[in-house]
Amino acid sequence: QHAWFQLYLCSHTQLVCGQRTKPDTNFVQSSLKGYLSECILSSHQLLHPEFFEAVRIQLAPVEHQQNEYIRISVFYLAAEMSARLRCARELQKLRLARKKQQTVQPQPGSLFLKKACGDPRVSLRDAVAGQHPYFHSRQQLLAYGADPHLTSIASTTAEEFRFDCALHFSRVAMRAGNGFVLADGGCLVPADDGTAGKNEFYQALLDTPGVDQRLLSSAWTYNHYRWLIWKLAALEASFPRVFVGRCLTPELILLQLKYRYDIEVDNSHRSALKRIVERDDTPSRTLILLLSRIITKSNEQPPTPAGSLEAEQATECTVIMSGTQVEVSDGWYGLRANIDAPLSELLRRGRLRVGQKLIVHGAELVGSDDACSPLEAPSSLALRLSANSTRLARWDAHLGYFRDPRPFPVPLSSLFGDGGMVRCVDLVVLRSYPLQWMEKLPSGAFVFRNDRAEAREAQRKADGQERSLEALYSKLEEQFDKDNLGYPSHRCLGFRLHIKALQDGSELYEAMLASSDPAYVESCLSEQQLRALQEYRQILADRRRSQLQAELRRALSSIEEVPTARDVTPIWKILVAGYADPGQLPGVGKLNVFNLLSAQAALLHLLLLPSAPMQAVYLGAPKEEFVVLRVWGGLAQHAAQELVRPGALLAASNLQWTGERHSSFPALFAGENASFSLGPKEVHLREAYRKLCKAVPVIWQISTILCQLEEPLNILQSTMNIHTFIFLPPIMKHPNVQVWLTVMKSDEGTSTHYLWYIIFII
């Protein structure tokens, strides 16, 4: 039942029943009945079945004659009210038509002036005494005196919300039927049913002084009406003790609409999303956005369930697949956003819900390259959000561009492998691995080498190319000399008798070639003839060189498989960790790293998975204690063949404990990060190496120790079903370094090699 119908129904029922007045027969004459029928039929909303049922229930105890009188009286008053409201709307249309012909000067609203005066303002957090938003059931909200329709307001239904004017205005104002003059001078004229929605507020905003209707559209008003209704309803629903009856009111809605008109139209201040969509600002800056709606791919406009907050929360928990589209808002406009798989999973698990605020950095605008209005944006236009650059913001954070445009740091533990670019991360460097070189082979495979192996491989490639070029050049030179081998002409032979008369270098050169003793002929030449001969020889050498180079280029271009340059990239690997409390790391270097590209953990595992054969290296101590070191790709992969030799003290770092259970020995793994050295440069390794050198027995004792270790090692190798885990006793104590004096045996091929070995496990 409409509230103002009940108002007139109850008041007139009490009046007639209290006085027990009999109806006037003249009042029910046919002419009056016709007038009432015409008025009632002209306003079909008065004939709602619920209204008739309310009249019947209220008039049941009254006599039939009085019942008829009261019913006609109520309908008469309702029709009269409807006629007054229609008259008020017609007057409003006349005012707007007259206003359209006038020049409207900007007139700031009261809310704009109050915010612009610079007086101290109470923050939202202080207004609610530091409380956080809390969900209240419908019964709890009604107990606080909230609007019965408050729980039905969602982001998708806010635009269709209508105010029941009987709950916000007095009976006298309702009875007058002239509309309601609100703050800033806007006149709100409700519909015939006593409610006011987006269209009524649009007309009221146009009727407000200082508003130029030529600069305002209904779509603009409907859009802001939607976001204002949802915002104010959320305040009342989250903090009913403070805001019930104070936020979701017609007067505050019109004040906010006028304020937004002053900001956007009169002062030309655009919100963040509008500037982004109109291509006047970048979306990569730090933004705070509100998650307003979930859009599934299969149904881009899902129907909203008959409205409750519980139903909306149930909709949020539906299964959301990867590539989900959502709608985000800056409080002024809404825009679609494409989210990646981690954000979709957070939506599915309920960790991300409609109504939460997000702080994002590095967003991208995709789908269209043309500037447009946010109210006219195509469905393909959307922001692209990544999980690694998106986090939850505080509930009271201001929407729009964040005051600090720089990327915000995120914890290392919160990153996703498929979460896109990491704009900024806080970390502590735990270890720096030696520089590696990654070569991409023509087959598409990748090979990792350390500095020693890369230098050797580069030299091998350079030597091979040089040998190939030398062989090709020699072949071309031989062919060139063969093709240009000639005999001197008879004219030149005649000059042999007159050699001293020759002055031209070419003639002298031909004369020497024709002579049986060129050295004797050259000794007979004068200095001037020698100079001419030398110049001609230089010309011939240059000509020959240029022709050979041209032939070489021609030959190289004709070769199908031309040796290309190596595709080698240096890689520096570091081991990092995150931290929660910076105060726990005094004196430790903390870094902010920007624009990191994350990758799936499974992909990294595949890249690091050893595909080359391993070489097992057995390490031993004088007390028959052993450990096996498995070298990925063998010692040749690390260019350590020269280092691993009998009697050498070797330092190895960056080893990994594998914990193999199928081996008879404790196992260590030397991957691509492992490094071997006969003289470590690190300070802590050099100190350990020096102490170990003092503990090593003299050279003549090595053969005796090797013979003692060979027999138990062979026994352990033959009994592979027995899992023996013997840990080597450290020679020295160090918080980060463990050092052992060991003997190595390699099972590569049939030969057996022994050497002294130290292991540094950091």
C-alpha angles and dihedrals in degrees: 000000000000111000099227091050088056089048094058093037094056096042096051094040091056091046096053096038093048095052094035087218116176117231121261110246091212089060093065098048118140095251091055091045089054091051091050092047091052092049093047095047091048088061103046092178089073090065094067111144092231089059093054090048091053091050092049094050094047094047098043096102093047124094117263094249092049089043091058091047094050093046092052090045093053092048090047092053091046092050090047090051091049091050091051091050091050089050090051090051091050090051089049090053090051091051091049092048091051091045091053090063092052133079107251116210119208112262115185116228125238094254092052092049092048093052093043096052091078098231116154111274131205113241120232092245091054092046091060093041093247095303123147126230111277130190115246125191123236092256091053092049092049089050088058090051098255125161110277089230094052095099092053093062114105133156090266096045101039093091091059095048115123127197119232099226093200088069094053107034135052126261091247092056091045092050092050092060093202097119128251125282105216133186117310089026100280116149115219112200112189125216123261091272092058096253132116126210140164096303093051091050090048090056091045091052091050088050092053115107113256095026116120108207091202088067095046132073132193091239090057092051094044091051095052092041088058096051093043093050092050093046096048093042090052090053092053093044094048098042106024094158091062107027109028108127093004104078111033097058131126092239094054091046091055091045090053092046091052090047091053090048090053092049101043104028106029098032098031093227111152128199123244098261093047092053090048095049091046088053094240096117139028123256092211093082120096110283135183110211136175121233101229107163143008115226117193120209095232093050114026094184106036114192114252113239117243095287133278136119089242091056091049091051090050089053091053092057095058117117110278118195128212114284094037119168121222134178120242128188139195091208092266105055138011129227135180119252131198112218128195130238098275092052090046089053091051088052091050092050093048094244088119117046141174110273097036122120122235130201111209136177131190096024118167130216109224137173103051138034096201124097115241143158116274089236090057099040114138119240090249093062110095145143118250113223126189125204096229091059097040127081138161114271129210114281092240097045116130113252121236130039114003117238090242110055093192120102114271119234118247128198117263092231092060097060124114124216091224095032097106129233119002105219097190134357134179115226147152121227110234100175139003114213123210117274113272133197121222116202122194110214123213088252090061096252123129126227123195120206136175124231095273094047093045093051090050093047093047091050091048092051092046092049092048093051091046092051091049092050092046092051092048092046092050091050092050092045092052092049091047093051090047093051094046097046107121142159126243118256124252088250089064092049090058091058093063090087091050100040093138091058093060117100104161116096095222092052091048091049092050091047091054092049090051092049121094089218109036091174092059091048091050091050090056094056124103124236092261092050091048090051092051091046092050092050091051091049090052090051091051091048093051091046091049092048094051092047091050092050091050090050090048092052090047091050093048092050091052094052110101097210105047112185105249129204117273117260099226126162125186114232126196113195123197132179112229137179136192128236134208103200117037089200090067091066107059114175094008121123110246119194137201108212119194134206101009120172113222125208136195115276090227090057092052090050091054092048093051096040108116110246097169122081116270127233115217115219118191117211123197143182128213091258094064094263117144143187129180122227115200111204115203109233092358130270090297090065089060094039088238100131092107092047096051103069135130114287096014125136105219130188117211124184138179094041123157131221109234103182095212114186097192092065128083090221136054105264133222125188126217108200131175090291093059117110131196127200140168091207114029116208099201114103098232092045093049091053092049091045091052093051091047092052089057091052095050113103121236119285096255090061093059096081091051092052091047092054091050092052099043097071099052090042091056091048092053091047092053094051100057093156091068111082107211118183110188117167118212116240112243116239093210136022120236129157093233105017132067118188129193133181104224143164120230129216120185122208093199107130119331098304123096122216128190130193142154113263139185123201124204112195110187 
